[in-house]
Amino acid sequence: MITLAGTAAASMMASIPMSILAYIGPGTGLSALGTLLAVIAAVLLAVIGFVWYPIKRLVTKLRKNETGDAK
């Protein structure tokens, strides 16, 4: 039979942080680093694609309208 005190004690024991010694090999570390760099590059390219290019098109359109080459 599980009591409330036993459940509380078990949950308190499970929430205590413990030191875990782990080794990340060079292959795993390089893979993780490569994945991190790829995610950062993808986010930057998404920002460029969604922000920079529409602004560039707008500037180009405005410049064409200033010179009277509007279609």
Secondary structure by P-SEA (a helix, b strand, c coil): cccaaaaaaaaaaaabbbbbbbbbcaaaaaaaaaaaaaaaaaaaaaaaaaccaaaaaaaaaaaaaaacccc
